[in-house]
Amino acid sequence: MSASTSARRIAATVLAAGAVVSAVALPASAHDGDRDRHRTPRVEISAVQADSPGRDNRSNRSLNGEWVEITNNTRHAVDLRGWTLRDDDGNRYRFDDVRLRGRATVRVHTGEGRDTRTDVYQDRRDHIWGNRADTAVLRDDRGRTVDTESWGGRHHHRHH
């Protein structure tokens, strides 16, 4: 066997071993990313209470009984500045100075109140979410739809 044949065989063995390692390592990491992307979105509409408990009147208590929860499913904080939450009628709430910690949830109330880390208020004087049917759309600061939650009527499915 010549030296060049041996060198070619060694090079081929090294390349083949490298290809096997790459083939094993890459799909595993790509698969993990796919699982996260398809099963649990980074930030989502995690709960909606469109029908305020008790009679719907324009009291602040009734208005704040109507809310949408936004959850950050990652370990890292997400800055929601410029993000929006909108209903079917075009009512829009724009997040201002809200930083959602990792694995945390913020509840967006319809009425008036003092914003905290867990509760923010739209400062509206009328209900906006339809009790029977509506759609909540969460968009990021670039206007891209992050999550949609629909209920009632024709709306009976969830989009991510």
Buried (B, 14 or more C-beta within 10 A) or exposed (E): EEEEEEEEEEEEEEEEEEEEEEEEEEEEEEEEEEEEEEEEBBBBBBEBBBBBEEEBEEEBEBBBBBBBBBBBBBEEEBEBEBBBBBBBEEBEBBBEEBBBBEEBBBBBBBBEBEBEEEBBBBBBEEBBBBEEBBBBBBBBEEEEEBBBBBBBEEBEEEEB
